């Protein structure tokens, strides 16, 4: 997230800039590319092989993959509870803690 308002040297917000209304998709694409480049540089400098790609699966030529749906903080919290519960012995697990439907769909 970012603001479309000017910020002065005192940190005060000024007038909203309308350029995003006309060029939003281009600006967003450029911002995502910049972010991916920064992250990939840090990953490389850390000696890690992982990389991120800001492009859609389609633009990467990965049409066979489907994007997952955003789970939200509540589903994420339930997923964490479920994962922790799975570490417990079978006879000690709380069987009422289940993965939310959206998490199951994303897993599939």
Secondary structure, DSSP 8 states (H G I E B T S, - for coil): ----EEE-TTS-EEEE-THHHHHHHHHHHHHHHHHHHHHHHHHHHTT-------S-TTTTT-TT-------HHHHHHHHHHHHHHHTS-GGG--TT----HHHHHHH-
